[in-house]
Amino acid sequence: MGINQYYKIVTKNQLEIIKTGAKNDLNVKSILINDTYKSLSTGIDIIQMSFFNNGIQEKEKVTNFLLHLSKLHTNYDQVRYLDTLGQEILRVDFDSINGAKVQENNKLQNKGNRYYYKNTTKLNKDEIYFSNIDLNIDFGKIEIPYNPVLRVSSKVYDQNNKWCGIIIINFFMKDLFNKLTTHSKLKYSSFELLNKDGYYLSSKNKIKNFSHILSNSDSLSLKQTHKNLWDKIQQNNSGNYIDKNIIYVYKKIIIDNKSTNNVNYKQEKSLILINQIDLKEVKKSQIIYVVYLWSSFIILSIFILFVLINIQFFYYNLQDKNKQLLNNNKQLKILKNKIQETLDIKLDELSLTERKFYSIFNSAGINIALADLNGRPVFANKKFINTFGYSEEEITKLTFKDFTHPDDVKGSLFRFKQLIDGKIEPFNIEKRYIRKDGSVIWINLFVSLLKDEHDNIINVIAIGNEITNLKNAQKETKKLKKVIKSLNYIAKVLNIESIENATEINESVNLVEYIEKQSEDILNANKAREELLKNLEHKNEELNNYAHIVSHDLKTPLRSIYTLFNWIEEDANNNFTEESKMYTQLILENLEKMESLIKGILSYSNLDQNKMQDYDINTYNLVNDIVKLMPIPKSIEIKIDPNLPTIISNKYRINQVFQNLLENAIKSIDKEVGIIEIGANENTDSWEFYIKDNGKGIDKKYFHKIFELFQCLDNPDKNLGMGLSIVKKVIQFYNGKIWLDSEVSKGTTFYFSLPKNA
């Protein structure tokens, strides 16, 4: 303990001596730096006076003066004279070995974009400017090997007191830096010079020097690497700071008009000088430190020897116990082997059971998923993945709410929560889901719980079977019945009593009721599904024939009525009142609407007639022909992609698709300038067409409704609501898909895809 205390006292006294020496060393170095700036300040005044007395017109005299000056100031690098635009007019390169040299005119450069030139132009008369200490850049590149440079400059005025240019002295700092680092031989200390922002200009570690110029990194700035030291330097211009095994003795110097003895120097420059004292080296230099180390080593050795003796003693005691443990270990090993054999057999049986379960689970023809209590599928079989179109990774990041149809979310969540809370038993539900591709499917779902031995819920089991075809069949039946009712209504309004082959009509009407009954039976018995679909196809054909018969026979009396009303209206002997004329006009408008409705029904019923021949259709020419025949307002511009493809289809059907979508887009535009874009993208197996408008858009809650027959969102008195139903029927006939993307008041884009092998 006495040795340690003595060592500390000696070391402390030695450190005070070293710190005092380091402080004095920084004072001397600051004098050297101030003398350099003072000398440069005097030199620029002398050169400025020479230019003022002789003027650039006496270029030879000025040149001779600068050549003479080069012999006195061997540490100058260059003296330049620049005109008011920054172009070098005269440059003398100083070289203490080869002598000064006047640079040729073809090698003179323009320095108008350099920061020191721009800062000098802001000076008043007789003021001088000192640049930052940086690296010399020649022809836009940093000079290698690196030459730190300081520039001092001033404006030059002619005999008429008119600014005529700038003189600049380039001063190489290498000699000064060498003096600063070699001027004193302080032990245990290394010197560093930093600028006012804390970046290194000269240090023992050359990588630090001018790192702020060589790269964009600020990691070598003192304020970043030694924040506490930096804060202390900002608070005090001189002092010392201890950090771990380093003592930093620092001093901040200010270069101003006092230090340079030049009243014309208006700005200030500051530099930071630091001496680093390595405490480890100081400690090693003390003789007492060696004694201290050896004493510590001897004491530590005695302690280790004592520990080893005790270890040896315990070792002999442990050997006896180890023999007993070895015998016990042999018996345990035998027992372990028996247990391991039994465990391996059970694991093999369990693995086989798991493989069987997984094979059954994954190969099942129904959708099965295990969900957590938040409704997130944690495990799903292959059928489930294929049905919904998501990958295994994607499906586990969703909840059932994310791909349930919006109209079915509320009821599903309510039942799910009641099941979790134990308020209801496992339940069965028919609900809609949205696949990854955006299509809607129907699932007949059975939901139950998987619990452990303590009646805690482990997972929620969801088992489902897709019934989309059954739902579509029922929906199609309802549509056809609606068509029949509409036609019967028209016939009743027009008082048409006789239609050819009335027996077939009555049979077709009865077929609707039969199809409805069959659809209800399908929902309760999945086994009869395929048979019903075949029957439904046959019945749909009969209903289409019925629609064709009714529509055809309605046209003749409708045209006759329309012609008679026109004759009555044109007859000059008829003196109609204004009210009678109004009623007459309403009748004519309703007749036109009935005729459009009949044409629409005929078009709808004819679309899926297989006897229509398919052939190559150039969709670009087809769309152009449609646009030419349509009445398009001048305020609407239609842009057609010239790369629209050629497809194999029926021209009548495809014409119905583009014409109805274009009419729909034109009617939706409510802006002064309307734009409709028609284009297509090629996929691997299909063509994806789009028709985009900047109209008033459609609310998402109507997306599923607009493709239904006789559904019209705007102006139902004039629009029949059949156009999009016709479009959808054509697309489905070719096994394609149709969907839309819309935002209210911004516009709508209808997409439809047609397989290449349709």
Secondary structure as GFF3:
##gff-version 3
##sequence-region A 1 758
A	DSSP	alpha_helix	2	54	.	.	.	ID=ss1
A	DSSP	three_ten_helix	56	58	.	.	.	ID=ss2
A	DSSP	alpha_helix	59	72	.	.	.	ID=ss3
A	DSSP	beta_strand	76	82	.	.	.	ID=ss4
A	DSSP	beta_strand	88	93	.	.	.	ID=ss5
A	DSSP	beta_strand	101	102	.	.	.	ID=ss6
A	DSSP	three_ten_helix	105	107	.	.	.	ID=ss7
A	DSSP	alpha_helix	115	121	.	.	.	ID=ss8
A	DSSP	beta_strand	128	130	.	.	.	ID=ss9
A	DSSP	beta_strand	134	135	.	.	.	ID=ss10
A	DSSP	beta_strand	137	138	.	.	.	ID=ss11
A	DSSP	beta_strand	141	142	.	.	.	ID=ss12
A	DSSP	beta_strand	148	157	.	.	.	ID=ss13
A	DSSP	beta_strand	163	172	.	.	.	ID=ss14
A	DSSP	alpha_helix	174	182	.	.	.	ID=ss15
A	DSSP	beta_strand	189	195	.	.	.	ID=ss16
A	DSSP	beta_strand	200	202	.	.	.	ID=ss17
A	DSSP	alpha_helix	211	214	.	.	.	ID=ss18
A	DSSP	alpha_helix	222	225	.	.	.	ID=ss19
A	DSSP	alpha_helix	227	235	.	.	.	ID=ss20
A	DSSP	beta_strand	238	243	.	.	.	ID=ss21
A	DSSP	beta_strand	246	255	.	.	.	ID=ss22
A	DSSP	beta_strand	269	278	.	.	.	ID=ss23
A	DSSP	alpha_helix	279	284	.	.	.	ID=ss24
A	DSSP	alpha_helix	287	363	.	.	.	ID=ss25
A	DSSP	beta_strand	367	371	.	.	.	ID=ss26
A	DSSP	beta_strand	377	380	.	.	.	ID=ss27
A	DSSP	alpha_helix	382	388	.	.	.	ID=ss28
A	DSSP	alpha_helix	392	395	.	.	.	ID=ss29
A	DSSP	three_ten_helix	400	403	.	.	.	ID=ss30
A	DSSP	alpha_helix	406	420	.	.	.	ID=ss31
A	DSSP	beta_strand	427	434	.	.	.	ID=ss32
A	DSSP	beta_strand	440	451	.	.	.	ID=ss33
A	DSSP	beta_strand	457	466	.	.	.	ID=ss34
A	DSSP	alpha_helix	468	493	.	.	.	ID=ss35
A	DSSP	alpha_helix	502	524	.	.	.	ID=ss36
A	DSSP	three_ten_helix	526	528	.	.	.	ID=ss37
A	DSSP	alpha_helix	529	570	.	.	.	ID=ss38
A	DSSP	alpha_helix	578	606	.	.	.	ID=ss39
A	DSSP	beta_strand	615	618	.	.	.	ID=ss40
A	DSSP	alpha_helix	619	629	.	.	.	ID=ss41
A	DSSP	beta_strand	636	640	.	.	.	ID=ss42
A	DSSP	beta_strand	646	649	.	.	.	ID=ss43
A	DSSP	alpha_helix	651	668	.	.	.	ID=ss44
A	DSSP	beta_strand	674	682	.	.	.	ID=ss45
A	DSSP	beta_strand	686	693	.	.	.	ID=ss46
A	DSSP	three_ten_helix	700	702	.	.	.	ID=ss47
A	DSSP	alpha_helix	723	733	.	.	.	ID=ss48
A	DSSP	beta_strand	737	743	.	.	.	ID=ss49
A	DSSP	beta_strand	747	755	.	.	.	ID=ss50
###
